[in-house]
Amino acid sequence: MTALRRTRIGAFNVAAAADIYGADPPPAKHSTPPAVREVRAPRVPVDPALRDLVNDRIIGPAQVARASFDVRLAAPEEETDIGYGRALGAVGLPGTYAVLDQSGERFLALMAEEHGSAKAVMVWQAH
């Protein structure tokens, strides 16, 4: 075997990704690790064809959450609680799960249940 090629990333197939670099990725410009130096990318115009290609392939956070985790829909008062860092009541979902707003269109947080309550592992967006 001379090379490895990634074909999937979790629930996502690489074939659905937009290749914005073409056949070869751009060469590294610096040998100093990014954490050591300040990096400012120049603003360059985006080709309209590339913009259309990428825009057609963007997957929103709620869609990614549904593909990657079990999902819990939050009532409006629970959205407020998540925003203030409060725990929610347990619903019996195992492991870490995604919490979406009541419509299922907005990703709010990742939560995990322990000792009868659900606590935020990561809050993405809340009121």
N, CA, C and O atoms as CSV, one atom per row, in Angstrom:
chain,resi,resn,atom,element,x,y,z
A,1,MET,N,N,0.855,-1.168,0.000
A,1,MET,CA,C,0.000,0.000,0.000
A,1,MET,C,C,0.904,1.235,0.000
A,1,MET,O,O,1.795,1.353,0.841
A,2,THR,N,N,0.681,2.135,-0.922
A,2,THR,CA,C,1.514,3.331,-0.994
A,2,THR,C,C,0.792,4.586,-0.553
A,2,THR,O,O,1.437,5.591,-0.257
A,3,ALA,N,N,-0.524,4.554,-0.502
A,3,ALA,CA,C,-1.257,5.752,-0.085
A,3,ALA,C,C,-2.606,5.355,0.497
A,3,ALA,O,O,-3.203,4.352,0.106
A,4,LEU,N,N,-3.063,6.156,1.428
A,4,LEU,CA,C,-4.398,5.974,1.978
A,4,LEU,C,C,-5.294,7.052,1.403
A,4,LEU,O,O,-4.854,8.178,1.171
A,5,ARG,N,N,-6.531,6.712,1.178
A,5,ARG,CA,C,-7.475,7.687,0.642
A,5,ARG,C,C,-8.745,7.636,1.477
A,5,ARG,O,O,-9.356,6.578,1.627
A,6,ARG,N,N,-9.134,8.769,2.014
A,6,ARG,CA,C,-10.351,8.846,2.824
A,6,ARG,C,C,-11.560,8.869,1.891
A,6,ARG,O,O,-11.602,9.632,0.926
A,7,THR,N,N,-12.549,8.010,2.200
A,7,THR,CA,C,-13.760,7.978,1.381
A,7,THR,C,C,-15.005,8.367,2.163
A,7,THR,O,O,-16.029,8.718,1.577
A,8,ARG,N,N,-14.913,8.304,3.506
A,8,ARG,CA,C,-16.039,8.688,4.359
A,8,ARG,C,C,-15.511,9.410,5.579
A,8,ARG,O,O,-14.404,9.144,6.047
A,9,ILE,N,N,-16.311,10.319,6.085
A,9,ILE,CA,C,-16.028,10.988,7.345
A,9,ILE,C,C,-17.318,10.880,8.143
A,9,ILE,O,O,-18.256,11.645,7.923
A,10,GLY,N,N,-17.363,9.927,9.070
A,10,GLY,CA,C,-18.591,9.690,9.822
A,10,GLY,C,C,-19.710,9.287,8.887
A,10,GLY,O,O,-19.564,8.347,8.106
A,11,ALA,N,N,-20.817,9.985,8.962
A,11,ALA,CA,C,-21.974,9.681,8.126
A,11,ALA,C,C,-21.889,10.334,6.747
A,11,ALA,O,O,-22.826,10.228,5.956
A,12,PHE,N,N,-20.784,11.003,6.454
A,12,PHE,CA,C,-20.679,11.797,5.234
A,12,PHE,C,C,-19.717,11.169,4.243
A,12,PHE,O,O,-18.625,10.738,4.616
A,13,ASN,N,N,-20.120,11.118,2.982
A,13,ASN,CA,C,-19.305,10.562,1.915
A,13,ASN,C,C,-18.472,11.674,1.297
A,13,ASN,O,O,-18.989,12.751,0.999
A,14,VAL,N,N,-17.200,11.419,1.108
A,14,VAL,CA,C,-16.296,12.423,0.555
A,14,VAL,C,C,-16.713,12.823,-0.861
A,14,VAL,O,O,-16.424,13.938,-1.295
A,15,ALA,N,N,-17.384,11.933,-1.579
A,15,ALA,CA,C,-17.821,12.255,-2.941
A,15,ALA,C,C,-18.777,13.443,-2.967
A,15,ALA,O,O,-18.900,14.113,-3.992
A,16,ALA,N,N,-19.453,13.711,-1.858
A,16,ALA,CA,C,-20.384,14.839,-1.798
A,16,ALA,C,C,-19.688,16.154,-1.453
A,16,ALA,O,O,-20.313,17.213,-1.483
A,17,ALA,N,N,-18.406,16.090,-1.129
A,17,ALA,CA,C,-17.663,17.301,-0.755
A,17,ALA,C,C,-17.263,18.096,-1.983
A,17,ALA,O,O,-17.104,17.545,-3.072
A,18,ALA,N,N,-17.105,19.394,-1.796
A,18,ALA,CA,C,-16.630,20.263,-2.871
A,18,ALA,C,C,-15.107,20.336,-2.798
A,18,ALA,O,O,-14.551,20.649,-1.745
A,19,ASP,N,N,-14.436,20.053,-3.897
A,19,ASP,CA,C,-12.977,20.116,-3.958
A,19,ASP,C,C,-12.579,21.503,-4.434
A,19,ASP,O,O,-12.545,21.769,-5.635
A,20,ILE,N,N,-12.281,22.381,-3.495
A,20,ILE,CA,C,-11.978,23.761,-3.873
A,20,ILE,C,C,-10.534,23.960,-4.300
A,20,ILE,O,O,-10.182,25.036,-4.785
A,21,TYR,N,N,-9.680,22.938,-4.129
A,21,TYR,CA,C,-8.272,23.076,-4.489
A,21,TYR,C,C,-7.919,22.410,-5.807
A,21,TYR,O,O,-6.832,22.654,-6.332
A,22,GLY,N,N,-8.776,21.594,-6.354
A,22,GLY,CA,C,-8.417,20.866,-7.552
A,22,GLY,C,C,-7.681,19.590,-7.181
A,22,GLY,O,O,-7.850,19.067,-6.079
A,23,ALA,N,N,-6.865,19.089,-8.098
A,23,ALA,CA,C,-6.196,17.807,-7.898
A,23,ALA,C,C,-5.190,17.812,-6.754
A,23,ALA,O,O,-5.095,16.828,-6.021
A,24,ASP,N,N,-4.443,18.886,-6.585
A,24,ASP,CA,C,-3.419,18.951,-5.552
A,24,ASP,C,C,-3.716,20.077,-4.583
A,24,ASP,O,O,-4.072,21.171,-5.021
A,25,PRO,N,N,-3.584,19.853,-3.269
A,25,PRO,CA,C,-3.784,20.946,-2.315
A,25,PRO,C,C,-2.670,21.976,-2.466
A,25,PRO,O,O,-1.584,21.644,-2.939
A,26,PRO,N,N,-2.926,23.218,-2.070
A,26,PRO,CA,C,-1.888,24.238,-2.194
A,26,PRO,C,C,-0.712,23.912,-1.279
A,26,PRO,O,O,-0.897,23.354,-0.198
A,27,PRO,N,N,0.497,24.260,-1.715
A,27,PRO,CA,C,1.654,23.975,-0.864
A,27,PRO,C,C,1.648,24.865,0.373
A,27,PRO,O,O,1.129,25.981,0.350
A,28,ALA,N,N,2.236,24.347,1.459
A,28,ALA,CA,C,2.349,25.142,2.684
A,28,ALA,C,C,3.291,26.302,2.430
A,28,ALA,O,O,4.325,26.134,1.784
A,29,LYS,N,N,2.943,27.480,2.933
A,29,LYS,CA,C,3.757,28.678,2.707
A,29,LYS,C,C,4.749,28.922,3.827
A,29,LYS,O,O,5.746,29.617,3.626
A,30,HIS,N,N,4.496,28.363,5.008
A,30,HIS,CA,C,5.349,28.612,6.170
A,30,HIS,C,C,5.678,27.306,6.858
A,30,HIS,O,O,4.879,26.370,6.853
A,31,SER,N,N,6.852,27.248,7.448
A,31,SER,CA,C,7.193,26.060,8.214
A,31,SER,C,C,6.939,26.259,9.702
A,31,SER,O,O,6.972,25.296,10.468
A,32,THR,N,N,6.683,27.507,10.124
A,32,THR,CA,C,6.403,27.796,11.526
A,32,THR,C,C,4.974,27.371,11.850
A,32,THR,O,O,4.063,27.701,11.092
A,33,PRO,N,N,4.746,26.651,12.950
A,33,PRO,CA,C,3.381,26.230,13.301
A,33,PRO,C,C,2.449,27.441,13.449
A,33,PRO,O,O,2.872,28.485,13.946
A,34,PRO,N,N,1.175,27.309,13.018
A,34,PRO,CA,C,0.225,28.419,13.094
A,34,PRO,C,C,0.060,28.994,14.494
A,34,PRO,O,O,-0.216,30.185,14.634
A,35,ALA,N,N,0.222,28.175,15.536
A,35,ALA,CA,C,0.037,28.679,16.899
A,35,ALA,C,C,1.130,29.678,17.276
A,35,ALA,O,O,0.955,30.460,18.211
A,36,VAL,N,N,2.249,29.662,16.562
A,36,VAL,CA,C,3.378,30.518,16.903
A,36,VAL,C,C,3.319,31.855,16.167
A,36,VAL,O,O,3.837,32.858,16.658
A,37,ARG,N,N,2.702,31.871,15.013
A,37,ARG,CA,C,2.688,33.098,14.220
A,37,ARG,C,C,1.252,33.535,13.933
A,37,ARG,O,O,0.309,32.749,14.018
A,38,GLU,N,N,1.125,34.789,13.597
A,38,GLU,CA,C,-0.182,35.310,13.204
A,38,GLU,C,C,-0.367,35.045,11.726
A,38,GLU,O,O,0.528,35.308,10.923
A,39,VAL,N,N,-1.522,34.526,11.368
A,39,VAL,CA,C,-1.794,34.217,9.970
A,39,VAL,C,C,-2.936,35.106,9.495
A,39,VAL,O,O,-4.018,35.123,10.082
A,40,ARG,N,N,-2.675,35.830,8.439
A,40,ARG,CA,C,-3.726,36.646,7.819
A,40,ARG,C,C,-3.838,36.247,6.362
A,40,ARG,O,O,-2.931,36.481,5.564
A,41,ALA,N,N,-4.945,35.652,6.037
A,41,ALA,CA,C,-5.154,35.238,4.659
A,41,ALA,C,C,-5.549,36.457,3.824
A,41,ALA,O,O,-6.384,37.255,4.248
A,42,PRO,N,N,-4.961,36.598,2.660
A,42,PRO,CA,C,-5.357,37.728,1.815
A,42,PRO,C,C,-6.780,37.530,1.305
A,42,PRO,O,O,-7.210,36.405,1.049
A,43,ARG,N,N,-7.489,38.616,1.163
A,43,ARG,CA,C,-8.837,38.541,0.602
A,43,ARG,C,C,-8.701,38.494,-0.905
A,43,ARG,O,O,-8.119,39.390,-1.517
A,44,VAL,N,N,-9.235,37.454,-1.489
A,44,VAL,CA,C,-9.182,37.309,-2.940
A,44,VAL,C,C,-10.591,37.141,-3.457
A,44,VAL,O,O,-11.450,36.584,-2.774
A,45,PRO,N,N,-10.830,37.622,-4.659
A,45,PRO,CA,C,-12.180,37.437,-5.214
A,45,PRO,C,C,-12.464,35.951,-5.417
A,45,PRO,O,O,-11.577,35.185,-5.794
A,46,VAL,N,N,-13.695,35.558,-5.165
A,46,VAL,CA,C,-14.093,34.170,-5.345
A,46,VAL,C,C,-14.749,34.035,-6.703
A,46,VAL,O,O,-15.660,34.783,-7.056
A,47,ASP,N,N,-14.266,33.072,-7.447
A,47,ASP,CA,C,-14.831,32.805,-8.765
A,47,ASP,C,C,-16.304,32.413,-8.603
A,47,ASP,O,O,-16.615,31.564,-7.768
A,48,PRO,N,N,-17.213,33.004,-9.376
A,48,PRO,CA,C,-18.646,32.675,-9.234
A,48,PRO,C,C,-18.945,31.184,-9.393
A,48,PRO,O,O,-19.820,30.663,-8.702
A,49,ALA,N,N,-18.246,30.493,-10.279
A,49,ALA,CA,C,-18.490,29.056,-10.460
A,49,ALA,C,C,-18.108,28.282,-9.198
A,49,ALA,O,O,-18.806,27.346,-8.807
A,50,LEU,N,N,-16.998,28.672,-8.559
A,50,LEU,CA,C,-16.583,28.021,-7.313
A,50,LEU,C,C,-17.586,28.318,-6.212
A,50,LEU,O,O,-17.946,27.426,-5.444
A,51,ARG,N,N,-18.040,29.564,-6.125
A,51,ARG,CA,C,-19.024,29.935,-5.108
A,51,ARG,C,C,-20.291,29.097,-5.278
A,51,ARG,O,O,-20.842,28.607,-4.292
A,52,ASP,N,N,-20.759,28.928,-6.518
A,52,ASP,CA,C,-21.956,28.128,-6.768
A,52,ASP,C,C,-21.736,26.666,-6.400
A,52,ASP,O,O,-22.622,26.028,-5.831
A,53,LEU,N,N,-20.557,26.131,-6.722
A,53,LEU,CA,C,-20.235,24.749,-6.390
A,53,LEU,C,C,-20.268,24.530,-4.882
A,53,LEU,O,O,-20.872,23.570,-4.405
A,54,VAL,N,N,-19.626,25.413,-4.138
A,54,VAL,CA,C,-19.559,25.282,-2.690
A,54,VAL,C,C,-20.933,25.520,-2.055
A,54,VAL,O,O,-21.339,24.764,-1.172
A,55,ASN,N,N,-21.644,26.547,-2.488
A,55,ASN,CA,C,-22.959,26.840,-1.910
A,55,ASN,C,C,-23.938,25.690,-2.090
A,55,ASN,O,O,-24.783,25.458,-1.225
A,56,ASP,N,N,-23.837,24.970,-3.196
A,56,ASP,CA,C,-24.737,23.842,-3.438
A,56,ASP,C,C,-24.419,22.647,-2.552
A,56,ASP,O,O,-25.234,21.731,-2.444
A,57,ARG,N,N,-23.254,22.637,-1.918
A,57,ARG,CA,C,-22.836,21.493,-1.113
A,57,ARG,C,C,-22.806,21.773,0.386
A,57,ARG,O,O,-22.490,20.877,1.169
A,58,ILE,N,N,-23.122,22.979,0.797
A,58,ILE,CA,C,-23.075,23.314,2.221
A,58,ILE,C,C,-24.203,22.591,2.953
A,58,ILE,O,O,-25.356,22.601,2.520
A,59,ILE,N,N,-23.846,21.970,4.063
A,59,ILE,CA,C,-24.818,21.277,4.907
A,59,ILE,C,C,-24.908,22.070,6.204
A,59,ILE,O,O,-23.889,22.329,6.844
A,60,GLY,N,N,-26.103,22.452,6.590
A,60,GLY,CA,C,-26.295,23.243,7.797
A,60,GLY,C,C,-26.052,22.450,9.067
A,60,GLY,O,O,-26.086,21.219,9.051
A,61,PRO,N,N,-25.804,23.154,10.179
A,61,PRO,CA,C,-25.522,22.482,11.453
A,61,PRO,C,C,-26.628,21.517,11.906
A,61,PRO,O,O,-26.323,20.447,12.432
A,62,ALA,N,N,-27.886,21.870,11.715
A,62,ALA,CA,C,-28.973,20.977,12.145
A,62,ALA,C,C,-28.967,19.691,11.325
A,62,ALA,O,O,-29.209,18.610,11.861
A,63,GLN,N,N,-28.695,19.806,10.037
A,63,GLN,CA,C,-28.645,18.630,9.169
A,63,GLN,C,C,-27.471,17.729,9.551
A,63,GLN,O,O,-27.611,16.506,9.560
A,64,VAL,N,N,-26.327,18.313,9.863
A,64,VAL,CA,C,-25.167,17.540,10.306
A,64,VAL,C,C,-25.477,16.847,11.632
A,64,VAL,O,O,-25.148,15.675,11.814
A,65,ALA,N,N,-26.108,17.569,12.551
A,65,ALA,CA,C,-26.449,16.992,13.850
A,65,ALA,C,C,-27.384,15.798,13.695
A,65,ALA,O,O,-27.202,14.778,14.359
A,66,ARG,N,N,-28.391,15.920,12.816
A,66,ARG,CA,C,-29.330,14.811,12.600
A,66,ARG,C,C,-28.625,13.588,12.014
A,66,ARG,O,O,-28.987,12.454,12.328
A,67,ALA,N,N,-27.633,13.809,11.173
A,67,ALA,CA,C,-26.908,12.691,10.547
A,67,ALA,C,C,-25.905,12.049,11.500
A,67,ALA,O,O,-25.499,10.906,11.290
A,68,SER,N,N,-25.501,12.772,12.545
A,68,SER,CA,C,-24.410,12.301,13.400
A,68,SER,C,C,-24.822,11.854,14.794
A,68,SER,O,O,-24.095,11.091,15.429
A,69,PHE,N,N,-25.970,12.311,15.286
A,69,PHE,CA,C,-26.373,12.044,16.672
A,69,PHE,C,C,-27.856,11.711,16.748
A,69,PHE,O,O,-28.626,12.006,15.834
A,70,ASP,N,N,-28.239,11.085,17.865
A,70,ASP,CA,C,-29.661,11.021,18.190
A,70,ASP,C,C,-30.099,12.453,18.445
A,70,ASP,O,O,-29.282,13.296,18.815
A,71,VAL,N,N,-31.390,12.735,18.249
A,71,VAL,CA,C,-31.874,14.121,18.333
A,71,VAL,C,C,-32.986,14.261,19.352
A,71,VAL,O,O,-33.862,13.405,19.474
A,72,ARG,N,N,-32.925,15.355,20.073
A,72,ARG,CA,C,-33.977,15.771,21.007
A,72,ARG,C,C,-34.438,17.148,20.555
A,72,ARG,O,O,-33.613,18.016,20.270
A,73,LEU,N,N,-35.756,17.355,20.488
A,73,LEU,CA,C,-36.297,18.670,20.157
A,73,LEU,C,C,-36.588,19.410,21.458
A,73,LEU,O,O,-37.194,18.855,22.375
A,74,ALA,N,N,-36.157,20.647,21.530
A,74,ALA,CA,C,-36.313,21.443,22.756
A,74,ALA,C,C,-37.563,22.312,22.677
A,74,ALA,O,O,-37.847,22.921,21.646
A,75,ALA,N,N,-38.291,22.358,23.760
A,75,ALA,CA,C,-39.399,23.301,23.898
A,75,ALA,C,C,-38.801,24.701,24.047
A,75,ALA,O,O,-37.642,24.829,24.443
A,76,PRO,N,N,-39.571,25.758,23.736
A,76,PRO,CA,C,-39.029,27.118,23.836
A,76,PRO,C,C,-38.397,27.445,25.189
A,76,PRO,O,O,-37.354,28.096,25.239
A,77,GLU,N,N,-39.014,27.001,26.284
A,77,GLU,CA,C,-38.428,27.293,27.604
A,77,GLU,C,C,-37.112,26.534,27.805
A,77,GLU,O,O,-36.227,27.007,28.518
A,78,GLU,N,N,-36.983,25.361,27.178
A,78,GLU,CA,C,-35.722,24.621,27.261
A,78,GLU,C,C,-34.619,25.326,26.474
A,78,GLU,O,O,-33.457,25.292,26.878
A,79,GLU,N,N,-34.969,25.964,25.354
A,79,GLU,CA,C,-33.989,26.747,24.593
A,79,GLU,C,C,-33.385,27.833,25.480
A,79,GLU,O,O,-32.175,28.059,25.463
A,80,THR,N,N,-34.235,28.498,26.250
A,80,THR,CA,C,-33.763,29.539,27.168
A,80,THR,C,C,-32.841,28.932,28.223
A,80,THR,O,O,-31.787,29.490,28.526
A,81,ASP,N,N,-33.239,27.795,28.780
A,81,ASP,CA,C,-32.409,27.127,29.781
A,81,ASP,C,C,-31.036,26.767,29.204
A,81,ASP,O,O,-30.016,26.963,29.865
A,82,ILE,N,N,-31.009,26.250,27.992
A,82,ILE,CA,C,-29.733,25.906,27.344
A,82,ILE,C,C,-28.867,27.154,27.215
A,82,ILE,O,O,-27.664,27.112,27.472
A,83,GLY,N,N,-29.483,28.261,26.818
A,83,GLY,CA,C,-28.751,29.515,26.663
A,83,GLY,C,C,-28.128,30.016,27.955
A,83,GLY,O,O,-27.093,30.682,27.930
A,84,TYR,N,N,-28.749,29.702,29.079
A,84,TYR,CA,C,-28.223,30.117,30.389
A,84,TYR,C,C,-27.373,29.032,31.054
A,84,TYR,O,O,-26.941,29.185,32.196
A,85,GLY,N,N,-27.140,27.940,30.332
A,85,GLY,CA,C,-26.297,26.879,30.869
A,85,GLY,C,C,-26.973,25.979,31.881
A,85,GLY,O,O,-26.301,25.250,32.611
A,86,ARG,N,N,-28.280,26.019,31.932
A,86,ARG,CA,C,-29.005,25.179,32.882
A,86,ARG,C,C,-29.174,23.761,32.340
A,86,ARG,O,O,-29.244,23.554,31.129
A,87,ALA,N,N,-29.238,22.801,33.238
A,87,ALA,CA,C,-29.497,21.416,32.854
A,87,ALA,C,C,-30.967,21.255,32.481
A,87,ALA,O,O,-31.821,22.005,32.953
A,88,LEU,N,N,-31.251,20.288,31.645
A,88,LEU,CA,C,-32.628,19.943,31.281
A,88,LEU,C,C,-32.963,18.607,31.931
A,88,LEU,O,O,-32.079,17.887,32.395
A,89,GLY,N,N,-34.246,18.290,31.955
A,89,GLY,CA,C,-34.660,16.985,32.448
A,89,GLY,C,C,-34.218,15.889,31.491
A,89,GLY,O,O,-34.171,16.100,30.279
A,90,ALA,N,N,-33.897,14.735,32.023
A,90,ALA,CA,C,-33.480,13.600,31.206
A,90,ALA,C,C,-34.661,13.063,30.407
A,90,ALA,O,O,-35.803,13.099,30.867
A,91,VAL,N,N,-34.373,12.560,29.195
A,91,VAL,CA,C,-35.404,11.942,28.371
A,91,VAL,C,C,-35.062,10.496,28.024
A,91,VAL,O,O,-35.819,9.827,27.320
A,92,GLY,N,N,-33.921,10.016,28.518
A,92,GLY,CA,C,-33.555,8.622,28.316
A,92,GLY,C,C,-32.744,8.326,27.066
A,92,GLY,O,O,-32.637,7.164,26.673
A,93,LEU,N,N,-32.173,9.332,26.434
A,93,LEU,CA,C,-31.314,9.080,25.276
A,93,LEU,C,C,-29.910,8.723,25.756
A,93,LEU,O,O,-29.360,9.399,26.625
A,94,PRO,N,N,-29.333,7.672,25.198
A,94,PRO,CA,C,-27.988,7.265,25.636
A,94,PRO,C,C,-26.892,8.119,24.997
A,94,PRO,O,O,-27.051,8.619,23.883
A,95,GLY,N,N,-25.800,8.275,25.703
A,95,GLY,CA,C,-24.632,8.978,25.157
A,95,GLY,C,C,-24.897,10.445,24.893
A,95,GLY,O,O,-25.828,11.038,25.438
A,96,THR,N,N,-24.067,11.011,24.053
A,96,THR,CA,C,-24.215,12.416,23.663
A,96,THR,C,C,-25.227,12.511,22.536
A,96,THR,O,O,-25.203,11.703,21.608
A,97,TYR,N,N,-26.116,13.492,22.610
A,97,TYR,CA,C,-27.117,13.682,21.565
A,97,TYR,C,C,-27.265,15.157,21.232
A,97,TYR,O,O,-26.883,16.031,22.010
A,98,ALA,N,N,-27.829,15.414,20.054
A,98,ALA,CA,C,-28.033,16.781,19.588
A,98,ALA,C,C,-29.375,17.299,20.074
A,98,ALA,O,O,-30.348,16.551,20.166
A,99,VAL,N,N,-29.415,18.581,20.384
A,99,VAL,CA,C,-30.672,19.231,20.741
A,99,VAL,C,C,-30.944,20.292,19.671
A,99,VAL,O,O,-30.125,21.177,19.423
A,100,LEU,N,N,-32.111,20.175,19.051
A,100,LEU,CA,C,-32.546,21.131,18.027
A,100,LEU,C,C,-33.733,21.909,18.568
A,100,LEU,O,O,-34.375,21.487,19.530
A,101,ASP,N,N,-34.023,23.051,17.945
A,101,ASP,CA,C,-35.208,23.804,18.349
A,101,ASP,C,C,-36.453,22.997,17.996
A,101,ASP,O,O,-36.358,21.952,17.353
A,102,GLN,N,N,-37.602,23.474,18.412
A,102,GLN,CA,C,-38.849,22.730,18.245
A,102,GLN,C,C,-39.157,22.421,16.779
A,102,GLN,O,O,-39.774,21.398,16.483
A,103,SER,N,N,-38.735,23.293,15.862
A,103,SER,CA,C,-38.987,23.060,14.441
A,103,SER,C,C,-38.011,22.046,13.848
A,103,SER,O,O,-38.252,21.516,12.764
A,104,GLY,N,N,-36.915,21.776,14.551
A,104,GLY,CA,C,-35.902,20.861,14.042
A,104,GLY,C,C,-34.961,21.489,13.040
A,104,GLY,O,O,-34.168,20.792,12.407
A,105,GLU,N,N,-35.040,22.806,12.888
A,105,GLU,CA,C,-34.234,23.507,11.882
A,105,GLU,C,C,-32.996,24.187,12.449
A,105,GLU,O,O,-32.097,24.553,11.692
A,106,ARG,N,N,-32.930,24.363,13.754
A,106,ARG,CA,C,-31.799,25.099,14.349
A,106,ARG,C,C,-31.114,24.231,15.393
A,106,ARG,O,O,-31.745,23.765,16.342
A,107,PHE,N,N,-29.819,24.019,15.209
A,107,PHE,CA,C,-29.016,23.228,16.141
A,107,PHE,C,C,-28.687,24.094,17.342
A,107,PHE,O,O,-28.170,25.201,17.191
A,108,LEU,N,N,-28.988,23.587,18.551
A,108,LEU,CA,C,-28.757,24.351,19.768
A,108,LEU,C,C,-27.544,23.874,20.552
A,108,LEU,O,O,-26.718,24.684,20.971
A,109,ALA,N,N,-27.431,22.551,20.756
A,109,ALA,CA,C,-26.375,22.057,21.639
A,109,ALA,C,C,-26.197,20.556,21.485
A,109,ALA,O,O,-27.022,19.864,20.889
A,110,LEU,N,N,-25.092,20.075,22.043
A,110,LEU,CA,C,-24.897,18.652,22.284
A,110,LEU,C,C,-25.048,18.459,23.782
A,110,LEU,O,O,-24.498,19.231,24.568
A,111,MET,N,N,-25.792,17.432,24.183
A,111,MET,CA,C,-26.029,17.183,25.606
A,111,MET,C,C,-25.820,15.716,25.919
A,111,MET,O,O,-25.882,14.860,25.036
A,112,ALA,N,N,-25.572,15.440,27.190
A,112,ALA,CA,C,-25.456,14.066,27.682
A,112,ALA,C,C,-26.157,13.989,29.029
A,112,ALA,O,O,-26.136,14.939,29.811
A,113,GLU,N,N,-26.775,12.853,29.285
A,113,GLU,CA,C,-27.537,12.676,30.523
A,113,GLU,C,C,-26.711,11.962,31.583
A,113,GLU,O,O,-25.974,11.015,31.310
A,114,GLU,N,N,-26.869,12.459,32.797
A,114,GLU,CA,C,-26.185,11.862,33.936
A,114,GLU,C,C,-26.966,12.214,35.191
A,114,GLU,O,O,-27.330,13.374,35.390
A,115,HIS,N,N,-27.226,11.231,36.036
A,115,HIS,CA,C,-27.909,11.432,37.316
A,115,HIS,C,C,-29.260,12.141,37.156
A,115,HIS,O,O,-29.595,13.030,37.939
A,116,GLY,N,N,-30.027,11.745,36.145
A,116,GLY,CA,C,-31.376,12.258,35.994
A,116,GLY,C,C,-31.519,13.614,35.330
A,116,GLY,O,O,-32.621,14.161,35.293
A,117,SER,N,N,-30.442,14.171,34.806
A,117,SER,CA,C,-30.563,15.445,34.088
A,117,SER,C,C,-29.662,15.433,32.860
A,117,SER,O,O,-28.721,14.644,32.769
A,118,ALA,N,N,-29.961,16.313,31.929
A,118,ALA,CA,C,-29.177,16.445,30.701
A,118,ALA,C,C,-28.353,17.720,30.804
A,118,ALA,O,O,-28.891,18.804,31.024
A,119,LYS,N,N,-27.048,17.578,30.644
A,119,LYS,CA,C,-26.153,18.730,30.738
A,119,LYS,C,C,-25.481,18.975,29.404
A,119,LYS,O,O,-25.174,18.040,28.665
A,120,ALA,N,N,-25.258,20.240,29.106
A,120,ALA,CA,C,-24.636,20.606,27.828
A,120,ALA,C,C,-23.189,20.152,27.783
A,120,ALA,O,O,-22.417,20.381,28.715
A,121,VAL,N,N,-22.842,19.512,26.695
A,121,VAL,CA,C,-21.460,19.159,26.397
A,121,VAL,C,C,-20.860,20.307,25.585
A,121,VAL,O,O,-19.688,20.652,25.733
A,122,MET,N,N,-21.698,20.887,24.725
A,122,MET,CA,C,-21.297,22.013,23.890
A,122,MET,C,C,-22.560,22.768,23.464
A,122,MET,O,O,-23.510,22.158,22.973
A,123,VAL,N,N,-22.573,24.083,23.650
A,123,VAL,CA,C,-23.706,24.896,23.214
A,123,VAL,C,C,-23.302,25.592,21.928
A,123,VAL,O,O,-22.271,26.262,21.869
A,124,TRP,N,N,-24.118,25.432,20.903
A,124,TRP,CA,C,-23.839,26.023,19.601
A,124,TRP,C,C,-24.583,27.351,19.463
A,124,TRP,O,O,-23.977,28.388,19.193
A,125,GLN,N,N,-25.879,27.307,19.647
A,125,GLN,CA,C,-26.692,28.499,19.433
A,125,GLN,C,C,-27.915,28.425,20.349
A,125,GLN,O,O,-28.622,27.418,20.378
A,126,ALA,N,N,-28.144,29.468,21.070
A,126,ALA,CA,C,-29.317,29.511,21.935
A,126,ALA,C,C,-29.818,30.953,21.985
A,126,ALA,O,O,-29.082,31.881,21.649
A,127,HIS,N,N,-31.061,31.139,22.402
A,127,HIS,CA,C,-31.613,32.497,22.482
A,127,HIS,C,C,-30.807,33.360,23.402
A,127,HIS,O,O,-31.129,34.533,23.587
